[in-house]
Amino acid sequence: IVIVNDGSTDSSAEIAERIADRDERVILLNQDNQGVSAARNNGIEYCIEANVKYIAFLDADDMWAKDFYTTDLMQQMVVEQYDAYHFTWYTANESMTRGRKFVSERNVVYPAKNARFGSPFCSYLYRAELFCQHQIRFPVGIRAQEDETFRYIFMTLAVDVKAVDIPIFAYRSNNSSVCHTKFDATSRYFQDVIPAWKWAVSELKRLSATTGSVQQADMDGCLTMCKTFLSEYIEVAAQQGISVKSIKSQLESSEYTKLYENNSVWIDEFSMKRWNRFQNETLQFWVKCRTKGIVLNLLKRARNLPFVQKNRYPINHLQNIF
């Protein structure tokens, strides 16, 4: 287990150091605060030097299942050598007492490109050889979608994935995490989300020069994601009460809009309709989104009520699994 201390200011480093002193299997790496991507990249470098076979990732507020990485499973993976393994996973409430299970198919092998979207990237084990062979890393400095773009690139280069019906981790619904704290839609989408997918395009262009696994369709997929998030930005910005004038001004001045608005390909029909409605029924669409935003804020306040928690997280014996 490699723990990367990304310049923490609480007692996390001291706790991790005590654990590492007691157990030689635990490695603590310290670095100045550089963000989650730099921390993961530091861990990848250590794993490559240690000649590990597979790498699993875990965010600081989530939790691995007890003994998921068994000796039998490890030996099985060494023999089979699939490029990735996909496991069952849970979402859990903040106290990790209740959860909801998401089942991976049992012993099914499928093309890796089918795994570029969907389950959390932490629900996979990744073959370390591909990190070394293609220099796959996380985009430093980007604070959103860095995990999704990483997985897209890895699965583009990988060949096959095996699904295993064994729990690997629980995703904690942490109200203070980056994903759940209040954010400004304009800065989130135009400084982090959309640039992350533009970075993915540049990485795939780099890799296309050295491997035949990357096709133009793979890069076009990233461009389509950029366009999809432009459409999503419109709805989220309206939900936050950002004016129509400000939204239009941002879209008109953005290099991303100019790059992608004439692309006729959409990743789904919903994104296309959302974009077209804003263009053709601007005020009505804005009012609808703003109303939805107010309702969502009310629901967010209510989601910690006991009966809501029971419905969202029906499983109440997580302590036996984690």
N, C-alpha and C positions, 0 to 999 in steps of 0.2 A: 504494500500500500504506500503510495507516494502522496504525501500531503504538501501542498504548496502554500506557504504563508505569504500572501500578497500584501505585505506591509500592514497587517492588522494592528488596530490600536487598542484592542481589548486583551483579554488573557488567553486568547486562542492559541497563540504560539507557545506559551508556557505549558498549556494543557497538552498540546501535540508533542512537545519536547519530552514531557514526562512519559507519555505513551511510547514514544520512540526509544527512550532509554530502557524501558521494560521489555520491549519486543523488537528484536532485530529485523523482523519483516516489515516494520514501519519506517519509512524514510521521510525526514522533514527537510524541505527545501525552503529557504528564506529569500525573499526578494523585496526591493522597494515596491511600493504600490504602483502597478502598471496596468491593472485591469485583468479581467478574467481570461482574455485570449492569451496575454503574455504568460499568465500563470499556467494555463494548459500547455502552451508551447514549451515552457520550462520542464513540465512533467514529461512531455513526449520525448524531449532530448535525453532525459535521464533514462527513460525506459528503453530507448534505442541503444544507448551505451550499455545498459544492463542486459541487452539481448533478449528481452521478453518476447513472447510470441503474440500475445493479444493485449489490447489496452481497453479498459473501461473507464468512463468518466463519471464523476459525481459532483454536483454543485454543493456548496457549503451548507445549504439549508435542507437538502434532501437526505435520503437514507437508503443504504443497501439492505437487501434481505439477508437474513442470517444464513451463512454458509452457502450462498448461491454458487460461489466459485469453488466447487468441490474438486477433489483429486480426480475422481472419475470423469467429470466434465472436462477438466483440463487435458487429461489423457485422450479423451475422445476428440477434442479439437485439434490436438497435435497430429492425430492420425488423419482426420478428415481434411483439415486445412482449408475450410471455406474462408472467403475474404471477410465475412462478418457473420455474427450470430445475433438473432433478434429474440428477445425474451419477453415474457409477460411482465406487466408493470401495474402500479397502483397510483391513483391520485389520493391524497389524504388531507384531512383538515390540519390546521396549524399545530394542534397538540399531538398529532400522529396517533389519535385514538380511534378514528373512523376512516374508512377508505372506500374506494370503488376500484374494482379489478378490470383490467383490460387484457384480454387473453391473446397470446400469440398462438398461431397454428402449431400443431405438434409435428415435428420432424418433417416439415415441408421445405424443400429447397426451391428458391425462385431467383430470377435475374436481379442483380443488385440495383439496376436502374429503377426497378419498381419500388425500391425502398428510399427514394430520394425525398419523399414527403410522407407525412403521417405521424407515426409514434415519436415520442421525444428521443432526441439523439442519445440520451443516457440509457435507453433501453437496448442498446446494442453493445456488443464487443467487436472491436476493430482489429484486423490483423496488422501487427506492427510493421511487417515487411513493406507494406504499401506506403507508410509514412516515410520510411527510409528511401525507398525506390523513387518516389515522386516528389519528395519534399513537401508533403501535405501538412499545412499548419493552419492555425486560426488567424483571422485578420486583426492585428493589434490596433487598438484605438477605436474600434467600432463597438458600440455598447448594446446593439440589438441585432438579432438575426445572425449573429456570428456563428452560432451552433448549427443553424439550418443551412447556411451557405457552406460550412465545413462539410456537413453530411452530404449535401448535393454533390460536392466535388469528389469526396471519397467514394460514394456509390457510383458515380460516373466512371471512375477508374477501376472499381471492383468488378468482379465477374458474377459472383453468386453469394446468396445469403441463406442461412439455414434458420428456420424458426424453431424455437425450443419453448415448450410450455412449462417454464420454470420462472418463478418471480425473481426479478433482478433488483428493482428499486422502487421506492415510493416518492412521487413528486409532491412535495409539501406545498399546500396553498398558503403561502406566507404573505400576509397583507403588507409587510414592509419591504418585500423584495422589489427589484428593479421592474419586474413585469407588472406588479400590482400597484405601485405608487403612482400618484398623479403626475402626468407629464404633459408638456406642450406638444400638440400634434405636429405643428410645423417643424420644430427642431427634431422631434423623434423621427419623423419620416424622411426629412430631407438631409439630416446630418448623420443618421445611423442606418435606418432600415433600407432605404433605396440605395445608398452608397455601398452597403454590404453586398447587395446583389450585383452592383456594377463591379465591385472588387472580384466577385466570383467569375464574371465574364473575363476579366483580365487574367485571372489565374488559369482558366481553361484555355485561353489563347496561348499562355506560356506552355502549358502541358501538351497542347496539340502539336507542338513542334517536336516533342520527344516521344509521344505515344500515339498509336492509332486508335486508342479507346475513345478519344474525344472527337466528336463530330460537330458540325455546324449546328445541328438540331439541339445539342446539349447547351451551346452558348445561347441559342435563341430561347431556350427554356428560361435562362436567367433573365434575359431581356423582358420576357413575358411576365416574370415575377415582378420586375421593376414597375411595369405598367399596371399590374394588379394592385400593387401598393399605392400607386398614384390614385387609383380609384378608391381604395380603402381610406386614404388620407382625407378625401373629400367628405366621406361620411363621418369619420372620427372628428374632424375639425368642426363640422356642423354640430355634432353632438356636444362639443365643448363650448359652443356659442361663438366661434370665430365667424366673422361676417362673410357674406357672399363676396363682397368686394375684396376682402383680404385673401380669401381662398383663390379667387380668380387671378388676383395679382401674383400670388405665389406660383400658381401653375403657369402663368404666362411668362414669368421671368426665369423659371427653372430650366436648366439645361436638360434635365431628365424628361420633362414634358416634351421638349422639342425633339428629343431622341426617340421617344416611344409612342407619341400620340398618333402617328401615321401608320403604326404597325397594326395590321388588321387582326392579328392573332390574340386571343384571350385565353387565359388558363381555365376560365369557367364562364358560363353564361351570366351568372349573377354579377360578376365584376363588370362585364360589358354593359349590362343593363343599368348598373349603378352609374357608370361613367356617362352613358347616353342620357339618362334622366337628369343629371346635373346640367348637361349641355342644353337640353331642350325644355325642361320643366324646373328651372333653377330654383325659384322661390318656393314652389310647392315641395320640392325634394328637400330643401334646406329646413323648412318647418317640420317636416316629418322626421328628419334625422335629429333635430334639436329636441323634439318631443321625446323621441326614443332615448336620447341622452339623459333627460331628466328622470325618466322611468328607471333607467339602468342605475342611476345614482341612488335612487330610493331602494332598489332591490339590493344593491351592494351593502347598504346599511343594514338590511334585514337578513343578510345571508348567514350571520353568526347566531341567529336565533335557533334554539334547540331543534324545533321541528323541521327547519330548513336544512340544518346540518344532517339530520337523520335521512332526509330525502336525497341530498347530494352525495352522502357517503354512507351507503347502507351497510357496509361491513364493519362490525364493531370489535373484531378480535385481532387487530393489527399487531398487538404486542406478541402474538404467537409467531408472527412472520418476520418482524423487524426487531 
